[in-house]
C-alpha cells in the first residue's frame, strides 16, 4: 500500500549545550516548515537564537502529552502536503518527551517516520556513569526510571536499590532536590 503521507522526522535537539546539535539536524531543520515540540514557543525561540533561522512562515505546534484526535488530524493534514519535524527539549524526541503516541498513529496510517542520529541524554548519562560495559563477566544491563514530581513510585524505589548496574533517573529540574531527598 503506497502512503500519500510525507515523512515525520524525529530531529534530535540539544541536551543542554546548544552546540550539541548535529550538522544534519541543523540542515534538516532549515529545510522544514512545520515543527512539533513539547513547547512550541520555546522551540520557536531556539530556532531564532540557535539557528538564526527566521521563524516567519514556519509553524510550531505543541504536542499534547496524550493522544488527541484533533491534533492528529492537523498533523496528518500537514503530512499530506510536506515533511514535518518533531523536536525535543532534551535530545531525542519521544524518549522522555511527548510524541510516542503520534509516531504510533502516523505509522498505523502508512506514514513514514525517520529518526536522525544525534544528541541523546540516555547514552550521555550511561557514558558518564563509569560503568564498564566490557567487564568480565559482562553485565550489559541498566535501568531507566522517571522520577515523578508528585513523589516516588514503587518502580522508582525498587530501581534505586539495585547494585551492580547503572540506574538512569530522568526528572524535571524542579524535582531534583526532592529526588535527592528520597534517595
Phi, psi and omega in degrees: 000121179281131178272142176258015178261146174281191186262138170267113181265127173270108187257112180294133182252183183287155180247034179139295178275126184296343177284359180286351181293136177278160177298322179296321178295317179296314180301314180294316180301323179292335184269346184266156179250331184243132181229141175249141182207160176299320177226102186301318182295321178294316179298317180298317179297321179292325177299321179289314186280319184274309185270351185052040185257131178294127181273344180298133181089352177255151180243132179241122183241139177275126181282126173295147181295322181247160180309134182223108183302322180294318178293317178302316180300318180295318179294316179298325177298315178295316182295337176290340183251331188197167174290151182230143178253140176244117181248158182238153178279356182211059176100236185277126177302151175072004181273302175234021180231163180295155175137342180304319180296325181291318177302313180301315182292319180295315179298319182295342179259012177084008179281153178272142175232128181233129177256131176268148175287150178169206184304134178220118178298324183294307182294328177296314179294322178295321178294321180288343184294338184079005181290132181269103183289347183252007183298162181249121356284148182292134175239081185268068183215145175211165176243143177238121180226151174260135174265119182271135184301329181289348178137160183291138177268160181306320180296326178292313181298321179293315181295324182295340181268356182290141175246160175068021172203145177293142173240114181265124181248121174259136179203165175279147183307319183294345180263002185300311181299318180296320179296315177299320178300315180293318180293000000 
